[in-house]
């Protein structure tokens, strides 16, 4: 993509994100690190001292309502069309893009640098690179084993090293966020909706291997996302195809929710400590007796309260795909689903299906003005989004 002939004036927000831009543009290629040496920290102001990043409250306070709402959207893009991706970011200034499918054009030849260049605030570039059936750079950088295979054949230390090496490759291609690891607990058949995407049926084993995977990627500077809260491993179907139910909440607490309790609570190893956001949680589209009523978890305020209050998680929370999963699309069109998810407590609404973003932002602005979206909660969510991208620091 050719550079614009006229350089736009840099705003205060662009300056606030300059440190994060440096991080995205200076990641070494795979193999650049000397053998046996410790990985260099990401090049951000945070690593020069906490005073080098502006406070998130001040940054958000300088943004317009539309700019704030745009940061809460993660839009699916066509990886075969880098120019269209750049156009979407330039015209809407969304907070993130999600790269799914099998095309790899956007992940080649540093195409994502051109996308970052048109963003006034650095965007989150997300993939779901779990391994096995769900991975995105296998054609470019080799295949990653499934979670089940890793747990069966590797030690936690080996998983840690494997995940760190994979993070190097993702970062070198411009990816900043991985929707992995899966912390669903279960022993479904390998090819079922979760199946071999799970590390196993034992919650302690899932916790151990998920921690090894996440820490390996976090240490290299890649943001990780645990999924699918509150637990898809014992659900009675596939939420891609329709509404599904899990065991009652009381049973989930005894098994499926244990990895979250152990990993992301206030004292957990993947928690958000001192505003240092490195791991998020994805909320699934699940019907949970004792928690949900007529809506799936992704659209239910009680599900977000469970995560925030009962499990003490203060980091970034995203929805599962709102645009291509029948558990949601069977009842709601995309604009309504996005508004409901944000109002319920999601920081970020994710959808893979792309489409026109500007009309959706118009609807969200109207919802904010009318009070259907709480202004204070909206600002808090935007602070989490920006902190997760290294743009600012939360106190």
C-alpha positions as CSV (number, residue, x, y, z in Angstrom):
1,X,0.0,0.0,0.0
2,X,1.4,3.4,-1.0
3,X,1.9,6.0,1.7
4,X,-0.5,9.0,1.7
5,X,0.9,12.1,-0.1
6,X,-0.1,14.4,2.8
7,X,0.9,13.6,6.3
8,X,-2.0,14.1,8.7
9,X,-1.5,16.3,11.8
10,X,-0.8,14.1,14.8
11,X,-3.3,14.3,17.7
12,X,-2.6,14.0,21.4
13,X,-4.1,10.5,21.2
14,X,-1.6,9.5,18.5
15,X,1.2,10.7,20.7
16,X,-0.2,8.8,23.6
17,X,0.0,5.6,21.5
18,X,3.5,6.3,20.2
19,X,5.1,3.9,22.6
20,X,2.8,1.1,21.5
21,X,3.4,1.8,17.9
22,X,7.2,1.4,18.5
23,X,6.5,-2.0,20.0
24,X,4.6,-3.1,17.0
25,X,7.2,-1.9,14.5
26,X,10.3,-3.1,16.2
27,X,9.5,-6.8,17.0
28,X,12.5,-8.9,15.8
29,X,12.0,-11.6,13.2
30,X,12.0,-15.2,14.4
31,X,15.5,-16.4,15.1
32,X,16.9,-12.9,15.7
33,X,17.3,-13.6,19.4
34,X,20.6,-15.0,20.4
35,X,20.5,-18.6,21.5
36,X,20.1,-19.0,25.2
37,X,19.6,-15.3,25.9
38,X,16.6,-14.0,27.8
39,X,13.9,-12.4,25.6
40,X,14.1,-8.7,25.4
41,X,11.0,-6.9,26.8
42,X,8.6,-5.3,24.4
43,X,9.8,-1.8,23.5
44,X,7.1,0.3,25.3
45,X,7.2,3.3,27.6
46,X,6.0,1.0,30.4
47,X,9.3,-0.8,30.4
48,X,11.1,2.5,30.9
49,X,9.1,3.1,34.1
50,X,5.4,3.4,34.9
51,X,5.6,7.2,34.7
52,X,6.4,7.0,31.0
53,X,2.9,6.0,30.1
54,X,0.0,8.5,30.4
55,X,-2.8,7.6,32.6
56,X,-5.7,5.9,30.9
57,X,-8.4,8.1,32.5
58,X,-6.7,11.2,31.0
59,X,-6.4,9.6,27.6
60,X,-10.0,8.5,27.6
61,X,-11.1,12.0,28.8
62,X,-9.5,13.5,25.6
63,X,-11.6,11.3,23.3
64,X,-14.9,11.9,21.7
65,X,-17.9,9.6,22.5
66,X,-17.6,8.0,19.0
67,X,-13.8,7.4,19.4
68,X,-14.4,5.8,22.8
69,X,-17.1,3.5,21.4
70,X,-15.0,2.5,18.4
71,X,-12.3,1.3,20.7
72,X,-14.7,-1.3,22.1
73,X,-15.2,-3.0,18.7
74,X,-13.1,-5.8,17.2
75,X,-14.1,-6.3,13.6
76,X,-13.5,-9.4,11.5
77,X,-11.5,-8.6,8.3
78,X,-10.8,-10.4,5.1
79,X,-7.1,-11.5,5.3
80,X,-7.1,-11.8,1.5
81,X,-7.7,-8.1,1.2
82,X,-5.2,-5.9,3.1
83,X,-6.3,-2.7,1.3
84,X,-9.9,-3.2,2.5
85,X,-8.6,-3.9,6.1
86,X,-6.7,-0.6,6.0
87,X,-9.7,1.2,4.7
88,X,-11.9,-0.1,7.5
89,X,-9.4,1.0,10.1
90,X,-8.8,4.4,8.5
91,X,-12.5,5.3,8.2
92,X,-13.8,3.9,11.5
93,X,-10.7,3.9,13.9
94,X,-12.0,0.6,15.5
95,X,-10.0,-0.7,18.4
96,X,-9.2,-4.0,16.9
97,X,-9.4,-6.4,14.0
98,X,-9.8,-10.1,14.0
99,X,-8.2,-12.3,11.3
100,X,-9.9,-15.6,10.8
101,X,-10.1,-18.1,7.9
102,X,-7.3,-19.5,5.9
103,X,-6.1,-16.6,3.8
104,X,-2.7,-15.2,4.8
105,X,-2.2,-12.1,2.6
106,X,-2.6,-9.8,5.6
107,X,0.0,-11.7,7.5
108,X,2.7,-11.6,4.8
109,X,5.1,-8.9,3.7
110,X,4.4,-6.7,6.8
111,X,1.0,-5.7,5.4
112,X,-0.2,-5.1,9.0
113,X,2.3,-2.2,9.3
114,X,0.2,-0.3,6.7
115,X,-2.9,-1.1,8.7
116,X,-1.3,0.2,11.9
117,X,-0.1,3.3,10.1
118,X,-3.7,4.6,9.5
119,X,-4.8,4.1,13.1
120,X,-4.6,7.1,15.4
121,X,-4.5,4.7,18.3
122,X,-2.7,1.4,17.8
123,X,-5.2,-1.4,17.0
124,X,-5.3,-4.8,18.5
125,X,-4.6,-7.4,15.8
126,X,-6.2,-10.7,17.0
127,X,-6.1,-14.3,15.7
128,X,-7.1,-17.6,17.3
129,X,-3.9,-19.6,17.1
130,X,-4.6,-22.4,19.6
131,X,-3.0,-25.2,17.6
132,X,-4.5,-28.3,16.1
133,X,-7.7,-27.6,14.2
134,X,-7.6,-23.9,15.2
135,X,-4.5,-22.0,14.0
136,X,-3.7,-19.2,11.6
137,X,0.0,-19.2,10.6
138,X,0.6,-22.9,10.1
139,X,1.0,-22.4,6.3
140,X,3.6,-19.7,7.0
141,X,5.5,-20.8,10.1
142,X,4.6,-24.5,10.7
143,X,1.9,-26.3,12.6
144,X,1.2,-26.1,16.3
145,X,-0.1,-29.2,18.1
146,X,-3.6,-29.2,19.6
147,X,-4.0,-28.5,23.3
148,X,-4.8,-32.2,23.9
149,X,-1.7,-33.3,22.1
150,X,0.5,-30.8,23.9
151,X,-0.8,-32.0,27.3
152,X,-0.3,-35.7,26.3
153,X,3.2,-35.4,24.8
154,X,4.9,-32.4,26.4
155,X,5.8,-31.1,29.8
156,X,4.6,-27.7,31.0
157,X,8.1,-26.4,30.4
158,X,8.0,-27.6,26.8
159,X,4.6,-26.1,26.3
160,X,6.0,-22.8,27.7
161,X,8.9,-22.8,25.2
162,X,6.6,-23.8,22.3
163,X,4.2,-21.0,23.1
164,X,7.0,-18.5,23.4
165,X,8.4,-19.4,20.0
166,X,5.0,-19.2,18.5
167,X,4.5,-15.8,20.0
168,X,7.7,-14.6,18.3
169,X,6.4,-15.6,15.0
170,X,3.0,-14.1,15.5
171,X,4.5,-10.8,16.7
172,X,6.9,-10.7,13.8
173,X,3.8,-10.8,11.4
174,X,2.1,-8.0,13.3
175,X,-0.3,-10.0,15.5
176,X,-0.7,-8.5,19.0
177,X,-3.4,-10.7,20.5
178,X,-4.0,-14.4,20.5
179,X,-7.4,-15.8,21.4
180,X,-5.8,-18.7,23.3
181,X,-5.4,-20.8,25.3
182,X,-8.7,-22.6,25.7
183,X,-9.3,-23.4,29.3
184,X,-12.5,-25.4,28.8
185,X,-12.4,-28.6,30.9
186,X,-13.6,-31.7,29.1
187,X,-13.0,-35.0,27.3
188,X,-15.3,-34.6,24.4
189,X,-14.4,-36.5,21.2
190,X,-11.5,-34.9,19.5
191,X,-13.5,-33.4,16.6
192,X,-16.4,-32.0,18.6
193,X,-16.8,-28.3,19.2
194,X,-14.2,-28.2,22.0
195,X,-12.7,-31.7,21.9
196,X,-9.0,-31.7,21.4
197,X,-9.0,-27.9,21.9
198,X,-9.1,-28.7,25.6
199,X,-6.0,-29.7,27.6
200,X,-8.1,-32.3,29.3
201,X,-10.8,-33.3,31.7
202,X,-8.9,-32.5,34.9
203,X,-9.2,-28.9,36.0
204,X,-5.7,-28.9,37.6
205,X,-4.1,-30.2,34.5
206,X,-5.9,-27.6,32.3
207,X,-4.8,-24.9,34.7
208,X,-1.2,-26.0,34.6
209,X,-0.9,-26.3,30.8
210,X,-2.9,-23.2,30.1
211,X,-0.7,-21.2,32.4
212,X,2.4,-22.5,30.7
213,X,1.0,-21.6,27.3
214,X,-0.2,-18.1,28.4
215,X,3.0,-17.2,30.2
216,X,5.2,-18.3,27.3
217,X,3.3,-15.9,25.0
218,X,2.9,-13.1,27.6
219,X,6.6,-13.0,28.3
220,X,7.3,-12.3,24.6
221,X,4.7,-9.5,24.6
222,X,1.7,-11.2,23.1
223,X,-1.6,-10.5,24.8
224,X,-3.5,-13.8,25.5
225,X,-7.2,-14.5,26.0
226,X,-8.6,-17.4,28.1
227,X,-11.9,-18.9,26.7
228,X,-14.8,-19.8,26.8
229,X,-16.1,-18.4,30.2
230,X,-17.8,-19.8,32.2
231,X,-17.0,-23.2,30.5
232,X,-18.0,-24.8,27.2
233,X,-16.4,-28.2,27.9
234,X,-19.6,-29.9,29.3
235,X,-22.1,-28.0,27.1
236,X,-24.7,-30.1,25.3
237,X,-24.0,-28.8,21.8
238,X,-22.1,-26.3,19.6
239,X,-22.9,-22.6,20.0
240,X,-21.9,-22.0,16.4
241,X,-25.0,-24.0,15.5
242,X,-27.5,-22.9,18.1
243,X,-28.3,-22.3,21.7
244,X,-26.5,-24.8,24.1
245,X,-26.8,-25.5,27.8
246,X,-24.1,-26.3,30.4
247,X,-24.5,-28.0,33.7
248,X,-25.9,-25.7,36.5
249,X,-23.7,-22.9,37.8
250,X,-23.1,-24.8,41.1
251,X,-21.6,-27.7,39.1
252,X,-19.5,-25.3,36.9
253,X,-18.0,-23.9,40.1
254,X,-16.8,-27.3,41.1
255,X,-14.9,-28.0,37.8
256,X,-15.3,-25.8,34.7
257,X,-14.7,-22.5,36.5
258,X,-11.6,-23.7,38.5
259,X,-9.1,-22.6,35.9
260,X,-10.5,-19.1,36.1
261,X,-10.4,-19.1,39.9
262,X,-6.8,-20.3,39.8
263,X,-5.5,-18.1,37.0
264,X,-7.2,-14.7,36.8
265,X,-8.4,-13.9,40.3
266,X,-6.8,-11.0,42.2
267,X,-3.8,-13.2,43.3
268,X,-3.7,-15.4,40.2
269,X,-0.6,-15.6,38.0
270,X,-2.6,-14.2,35.0
271,X,-4.4,-11.5,36.9
272,X,-4.4,-7.8,36.1
273,X,-1.9,-6.5,38.7
274,X,-1.1,-2.8,39.1
275,X,-2.8,-2.0,35.8
276,X,-0.5,-4.4,33.9
277,X,-3.0,-6.0,31.6
278,X,-1.6,-9.0,29.7
279,X,-4.4,-11.5,29.6
280,X,-8.1,-11.2,28.8
281,X,-11.1,-13.5,29.1
282,X,-13.6,-14.4,26.4
283,X,-17.2,-14.9,27.4
284,X,-19.0,-17.7,25.4
285,X,-22.6,-17.9,24.2
286,X,-23.9,-20.4,26.8
287,X,-27.1,-21.0,28.7
288,X,-26.3,-21.7,32.3
289,X,-29.0,-22.8,34.8
290,X,-28.7,-20.7,37.9
291,X,-26.9,-17.9,36.0
292,X,-28.7,-17.0,32.7
293,X,-32.4,-16.7,32.0
294,X,-33.5,-16.1,28.4
295,X,-30.2,-14.9,27.0
296,X,-26.7,-16.5,26.5
297,X,-23.9,-15.6,28.9
298,X,-22.3,-13.1,26.4
299,X,-25.5,-11.0,26.6
300,X,-26.3,-11.5,30.3
301,X,-25.1,-9.0,33.0
302,X,-25.0,-11.7,35.6
303,X,-22.3,-13.6,33.7
304,X,-20.0,-10.5,33.7
305,X,-20.7,-9.9,37.4
306,X,-19.7,-13.5,38.1
307,X,-16.4,-13.0,36.4
308,X,-15.7,-9.5,37.9
309,X,-17.1,-10.0,41.4
310,X,-17.0,-13.7,42.3
311,X,-13.7,-14.3,40.5
312,X,-12.2,-10.9,41.0
313,X,-11.0,-10.4,37.4
314,X,-10.4,-6.7,36.5
315,X,-8.8,-7.2,33.0
316,X,-10.1,-7.1,29.5
317,X,-13.3,-9.1,28.7
318,X,-14.4,-9.9,25.2
319,X,-17.3,-11.6,23.7
320,X,-17.2,-14.7,21.5
321,X,-18.1,-14.1,17.9
322,X,-21.4,-12.2,17.8
323,X,-21.7,-12.3,14.0
324,X,-21.4,-15.9,13.0
325,X,-22.7,-18.1,15.8
326,X,-26.3,-19.2,15.8
327,X,-26.6,-19.0,19.6
328,X,-26.7,-15.2,19.1
329,X,-27.5,-14.6,15.4
330,X,-30.6,-16.9,15.6
331,X,-32.3,-14.2,17.6
332,X,-30.5,-10.9,17.2
333,X,-29.1,-8.9,14.3
334,X,-25.5,-7.7,14.8
335,X,-26.2,-4.1,15.9
336,X,-28.6,-5.3,18.7
337,X,-26.2,-8.0,19.7
338,X,-23.3,-5.6,20.0
339,X,-25.3,-3.1,22.0
340,X,-26.6,-5.8,24.4
341,X,-23.2,-7.3,24.9
342,X,-21.6,-3.9,25.7
343,X,-24.5,-3.0,28.0
344,X,-24.2,-6.3,29.8
345,X,-20.6,-5.8,30.7
346,X,-18.3,-6.8,27.8
347,X,-15.4,-4.4,27.2
348,X,-15.1,-5.5,23.6
349,X,-17.7,-6.8,21.2
350,X,-16.1,-9.2,18.6
351,X,-17.6,-10.3,15.4
352,X,-15.9,-12.1,12.5
353,X,-18.3,-11.2,9.7
354,X,-17.1,-7.7,8.9
355,X,-19.6,-5.4,7.2
356,X,-20.3,-1.7,7.5
357,X,-19.1,-0.4,10.9
358,X,-20.1,3.2,10.6
359,X,-23.9,2.6,10.9
360,X,-23.2,0.4,13.9
361,X,-21.2,3.2,15.5
362,X,-24.1,5.5,14.8
363,X,-26.5,3.2,16.7
364,X,-24.0,2.9,19.6
365,X,-23.7,6.7,19.8
366,X,-27.5,7.0,20.0
367,X,-27.6,4.3,22.7
368,X,-24.9,6.1,24.7
369,X,-26.8,9.4,24.4
370,X,-30.1,7.8,25.4
371,X,-28.5,6.1,28.5
372,X,-28.9,2.5,27.2
373,X,-25.1,2.4,27.5
374,X,-23.8,3.7,30.8
375,X,-21.3,6.5,30.2
376,X,-19.1,5.7,33.3
377,X,-19.0,2.0,32.5
378,X,-18.2,2.9,28.9
379,X,-15.2,4.9,30.0
380,X,-13.9,2.2,32.3
381,X,-14.2,-0.4,29.4
382,X,-12.2,1.9,27.1
383,X,-9.5,2.3,29.8
384,X,-9.2,-1.5,29.9
385,X,-9.0,-1.7,26.1
386,X,-6.2,1.0,25.9
387,X,-4.3,-0.5,28.8
388,X,-4.4,-4.0,27.1
389,X,-2.8,-2.4,24.1
390,X,-0.1,-0.6,26.1
391,X,-1.3,2.8,25.1
392,X,-1.7,4.0,28.8
393,X,-1.5,2.8,32.3
394,X,-4.4,2.2,34.7
395,X,-3.9,3.3,38.3
